[in-house]
Amino acid sequence: MLLQDKVAIVYGGAGAIGGAVARAFAAEGARVHVTGRSLEAARAVVKDITANGGQAEAAEVDALDEAAIGRHLQDVVDRDGRVDISFNAVGIPDGDILGKPVTEIGPELFMRPVLAYTSSYFHTARLAARHMIPQGSGVIMTVTALLSRKGTTLNGGYGPAQAAKEALTRDLSAELAPKGIRVVGVRPHGMPEAESMRDVYDAKADVLGITWEQFQGFLAADTHPRRVMHLDEVATVAAFLASDRAGGMTGTTVNLTMGSLDD
């Protein structure tokens, strides 16, 4: 197994991508700590993992709260002895952000995703690194989106937020790789399987004037195979990147947009 005996924390682990990644990590032998704002939702993911023979625990952790992250991390290290993988898949409610022209939103609304996404990634990465540095190993990961590299409309500050996370991945790697810690990200395209993508559609439906089926076709239209990645495909790549077999990869975000973005 790729991640046998590794200890992983997945922030936003109750969400679609975070949950898929948590399941993939557990299937590869990791002991996974699934965190989220909703303990009930995190427990549902853990129940699925344990039913399939994996090891997992759930915790309610606000990944925007530095103190809460720190307490949970210390608890994990106290009980499991280490933390090997930190994966940030945190999302924020975006119903107020999407579907509005940039000329019609104020600076607070524009900056909300920029501050939330980057702060969460900064907190989880920095605090995990403090535990990883003494052990001389670890992998810090996150997920971004096509909007980090491609101009789009009606997304407020969401694109700049994802671009900032990718810049932070590079900077964290420059500082931490000499200490044995890799920092990598994955960048999938919009996936209709994820409930959040339906929320995106609902926020933009009136402006775009297209059906849900047409929106799904729009997402797939500029990919090479005319489809977007499935959640389990993204999770499988994440598990490989977290493993020692990807030891030469750091300071990069892996392009999973299936050709929608040129490398």
Residue pairs with C-beta under 8 A, 6 or more apart in sequence:
1 27
1 28
1 29
2 28
2 29
2 239
2 240
2 242
2 243
2 244
2 245
3 25
3 28
3 29
3 30
3 85
3 239
3 242
3 243
4 28
4 29
4 30
5 29
5 30
5 31
6 25
6 29
6 30
6 31
6 84
6 85
6 242
7 30
7 31
7 33
7 76
7 80
7 81
7 82
7 83
7 84
7 85
8 22
8 25
8 30
8 31
8 32
8 33
8 83
8 84
8 85
8 86
8 87
8 242
9 32
9 33
9 35
9 72
9 73
9 76
9 83
9 85
9 86
9 87
9 124
9 128
10 18
10 21
10 22
10 25
10 32
10 33
10 34
10 35
10 87
10 89
11 18
11 35
11 36
11 61
11 63
11 69
11 86
11 87
11 88
11 89
11 90
11 120
11 124
12 18
12 35
12 36
12 63
12 88
12 89
12 90
12 91
13 19
13 21
13 22
13 32
13 33
13 34
13 35
13 36
13 42
13 45
13 89
14 34
14 36
14 37
14 38
14 41
14 42
14 44
14 45
15 36
15 89
15 90
15 91
15 194
15 196
16 191
16 193
16 194
16 195
16 196
16 231
17 89
17 143
17 188
17 191
17 194
17 231
17 234
17 235
18 34
18 36
18 87
18 89
18 90
19 34
19 45
20 231
20 232
20 234
20 235
21 87
21 89
21 143
21 234
21 235
21 238
21 239
22 32
22 34
22 45
22 49
22 56
23 45
23 48
23 49
23 52
23 54
23 235
24 232
24 235
24 236
24 238
24 239
25 32
25 85
25 87
25 238
25 239
25 242
26 32
26 49
26 52
26 54
26 55
26 56
27 52
27 54
27 239
28 239
28 243
30 55
30 84
30 85
30 242
31 55
31 56
31 57
31 80
32 49
32 54
32 55
32 56
32 57
33 56
33 57
33 58
33 59
33 72
33 76
34 42
34 45
34 46
34 49
34 56
34 57
34 58
34 59
35 42
35 58
35 59
35 60
35 61
35 63
35 72
36 42
36 58
36 60
36 61
37 60
37 61
37 62
37 63
38 60
39 58
39 59
39 60
42 58
42 59
42 60
43 58
45 56
45 58
46 56
46 57
46 58
49 55
49 56
50 56
59 72
61 68
61 69
61 72
62 68
62 69
63 69
63 88
63 90
63 120
63 123
63 124
64 90
64 116
64 119
64 120
64 123
65 123
66 123
66 127
69 123
69 124
69 127
70 127
73 83
73 127
73 128
73 131
76 83
77 83
77 131
82 131
82 135
83 128
83 131
83 132
83 138
84 132
84 137
84 138
84 139
85 138
85 139
85 140
85 141
85 242
86 124
86 125
86 128
86 138
86 139
86 140
86 141
87 141
87 142
87 143
87 238
87 242
88 120
88 121
88 124
88 125
88 141
88 142
88 143
89 142
89 143
90 117
90 120
90 121
90 124
91 196
92 112
92 113
92 116
92 117
94 113
94 156
94 158
94 196
94 199
94 200
94 203
95 199
95 202
95 203
96 109
96 112
97 105
97 109
97 112
97 113
97 155
97 156
97 157
97 158
97 203
98 154
98 155
98 156
98 158
98 199
98 200
98 203
98 204
99 154
99 203
99 204
99 206
99 207
100 109
100 154
100 156
101 153
101 154
102 110
102 156
105 156
109 156
109 157
110 156
110 157
111 157
112 156
112 157
113 156
113 157
113 158
113 160
113 161
114 157
114 160
114 161
114 164
116 161
117 161
117 162
117 164
117 165
118 161
118 164
118 165
118 168
121 142
121 165
121 168
122 168
124 140
125 140
125 142
125 168
125 172
125 183
128 138
128 140
129 138
129 140
129 172
129 176
129 181
131 138
132 138
132 140
132 176
132 179
132 180
132 181
133 176
133 179
133 180
133 181
135 180
136 179
136 180
137 180
137 181
138 180
138 181
138 182
139 181
139 182
139 183
139 184
139 241
139 242
140 172
140 176
140 181
140 182
140 183
140 184
141 183
141 184
141 185
141 186
141 238
141 241
141 242
142 165
142 169
142 185
142 186
143 185
143 186
143 187
143 188
143 234
143 238
144 162
144 163
144 165
144 166
144 185
144 186
144 187
144 253
145 158
145 159
145 162
145 187
145 188
145 189
145 190
146 152
146 187
146 188
146 189
146 190
146 257
146 260
146 261
147 155
147 158
147 159
147 162
147 163
148 159
148 162
148 163
148 165
148 166
148 187
148 253
149 163
149 166
149 187
149 261
150 159
150 260
150 261
151 159
152 159
154 204
154 207
162 187
165 185
166 185
166 187
166 253
169 183
169 184
169 185
169 251
169 252
169 253
170 183
170 251
170 252
172 183
173 182
173 183
173 184
173 250
173 251
173 252
174 251
176 182
176 183
177 183
177 250
177 251
182 246
182 247
182 249
182 250
183 250
183 251
184 241
184 246
184 249
184 250
184 251
184 252
184 253
184 254
185 252
185 253
185 254
186 234
186 237
186 238
186 241
186 253
186 254
186 256
187 253
187 254
187 255
187 256
187 257
187 261
188 228
188 229
188 234
188 256
188 257
189 219
189 223
189 228
189 229
189 256
189 257
189 258
189 260
190 197
190 200
190 219
190 228
191 197
191 228
191 229
191 230
191 231
191 234
192 198
192 216
192 219
192 228
193 230
193 231
194 231
197 219
198 212
201 212
201 215
205 212
205 215
208 215
210 218
219 228
220 226
220 227
220 228
222 259
222 260
223 257
223 258
223 259
223 260
224 258
224 259
225 258
225 259
227 258
228 258
229 256
229 258
233 256
234 256
237 254
237 256
240 246
241 249
241 254
255 261
255 263
